[in-house]
Amino acid sequence: MATDRFSFLTLLALVLGLGYLTYEMLKPFFATIAWAVVLSIVFYPVYLYVLRYIKWKSLASLAVLFIILFIILGPFSYISYLLVGEVQDLSSRISTGTMGSTDTIVKHPAVRYIMDRISTMFNVSLTEEDVRATINANLAAVGKRFLDIIPGGLGSIANLLLNFIFMSFAIFFIIRDGAGYLQKGRDYMPFSEEQKRKLATQIKDIVVSTIYGGVIVAITQGIIAGIAYAALGIRSPVLWGFTTAIASFIPLVGTTAVWGVMVVYFLIQGAIWKAIAMLIIGAFVIGMIDNVLRPILVGARTRMPVLAIFFAALGGIQLFGLIGLIMGPLVLALFVSVIGIFRNLEGGFHAE
């Protein structure tokens, strides 16, 4: 008995030690691996379709990899580069006091009236300088936060190229051998076959509803919003498009929290036609995407609460960087799925 306990403790210590070393070795590549996993999940249906015509798995996986690289990653890398540049430009304009739009907003009669009412109601002195300083300070804080969570300049060119190569290799093998990886993972689980089946089904449904029904809808809304902002002459359209994508997770308000502010901004500027155009695009294009696209992508699958996805996306961005927009809801989905399996277990776990 003592020998068995000693063997168990020795094995446990060995597993923990090797697990820690493995974690430290893979830690620098977590973001690269995460992007590879997410893109592989999103494009796996494309791989299954290509596999109908190209029976050789390696060639089919290579074809899907080229699709990802040339259609998705190229534009995305360029957009990320623009996003970093726009945030830096915004921070620079705030720090040098060249944001003329702030002065226009503060001096608008409607804003001036609201400031006077607040000063009278709360018996405080609220000057234009105070409001302008508060707005600029908060915008500067937001800009600095964006620069912190978005890979600053996406790193050096050499580092970016190296990570790009590593991610391409990972995508190729994950797509080609993903089914085998999942089967090996099932074999290591000390659950019954029925429990494994339930776990796999719940994970699949929640992952699909989270990635396709949440993240892809948000990205689509952000892209369309960014194009609209650029067409209407709003500075930093990529930054505001990214903000719109994040806002799509906010319960009840959603993307209106951003494009609605743009409508008010145009009205304050006196650009009535731009305000009308922004209102039409926001209400009938950006706003309708969620109602049209989400049911098509998700169907009757289990949906994560929007509030949970919102905080998971924000927390994911803080923890993982830009990839956290996807990884945050994905990790939460997996956690909820495992908790559901534990709660519904009958007779406990047992090894096969």
PyMOL commands that set and color helices and strands:
alter all, ss='L'
color gray80, all
select helices_A, chain A and resi 2-51+57-96+100-106+109-122+128-149+152-154+157-188+193-231+237-247+256-269+272-298+306-320+324-343
alter helices_A, ss='H'
color red, helices_A
deselect
rebuild
show_as cartoon
